[in-house]
Amino acid sequence: MTPELVDSPFLRACRRQPVPHTPVWFMRQAGRSLPEYRAVRGTVPMLTACATPDLIVEITMQPVRRYGVDAAIFFSDIVVPLRAIGIDLDIVPGVGPVVAEPIRDAEGIARLRPIEPGDVSYVTEAVRALTAELGATPLIGFAGAPFTLASYLIEGGPSKNHDHTKAMMYGRPDLWHALMERLTGITVGFLRVQADAGASAVQLFDSWVGAVAPDDYREFVMPYTTRIFEGLADLGIPRIHFGVGTGELLGLLGEAGADVVGVDWRVPLDEAARRVGPGRALQGNLDPATLLAPWEVVEHRAADVLRRGAKAEGHVFNLGHGVLPSTDPDQLARLTDFVHETSAR
Ligand code: CP3
């Protein structure tokens, strides 16, 4: 890492050091809200795009060029490592990940073999090209967390209530722990591939873990999350942990070992800082739907996020979840400038 990269506002905020302005990036900043994304994706299937280095580089760079955000997020998907080890799945437009044969027994779990760097050489190639092109702008690598991946694998697709997932967790804890064990190894392996190739931070998306009560989180999920963060500790790069609907879990998410805890829009950041506790930076948390309202509303609410975020030991401005596809890119451009200008004063 060059000194300029080490000293970038995003990495400084993650380390809870003073910053010249609050850094900002947006979850799902690369994707369907951008006309230039739709143009280059064309009819290329999502998972083909995720395995094509030229497309990965171009799509990852698009929001950096357009908005001047403080970090790039690697263009991929949480199911990419599962597909790379041979699980038959696809991303269906308008639906999400769909798994051909849901995993609900020991034979299914046995199909989840460890990931090797050679399984995802296109990721290594794209990360290398990106870090060269990005210079002092950090690249965030990411992976899905075991609970969220388990939900897709067990349900066979997106789920509202995670019924089969919880049925296994409560009813067959032996199978559940065996599954989480394997997913933990795959997740650490996939994040290490990205870090080894040059990613300067990693984010663990446990998007759907808010479905779990705190005691169950502690018993069935947290041991694996903790092991993932421990398995990355020697890399010396910031580890970010994000989930949706995690208000009741924020203390445990803080304990699980991330350097930065991502907060959805439901808990104000000053209150989140209290729940997460000392020694962690926060990331978040403007409601993505705010961007569909007139600019004055965005400005007012973004200023509130900045005011509350200032109560945390470090703050990375973001949305409380991903950019909605119908978002006007001009709103995100204005928001980026607003965060930079307001926080620099
Ligand atoms: O800009 C970025 O943030 C990087 C790209 C990114 C994608 N998926 C690209 C994508 C990231 C970080 C993800 C992670 C991801 N994928 C998560 C965790 C983040 C979150 O939103 O909670 C989850 C749960 C998934 C699973 C998934 N993949 C869903 C729910 C969908 C949407 C399905 C749909 O069409 O509504 C996808 C597909 C997907 N992943 C798209 C993109 C750009 C859309 C595919 C397309 O453009 O055709």
Residues whose N, C-alpha, C, O or C-beta is under 5 A from the ligand:
A	BS01	CP3	F26 M27 R28 Q29 A30 G31 R32 M46 I73 F74 F75 S76 D77 I78 I91 V92 P93 G94 V95 G96 P97 F205 S207 G322
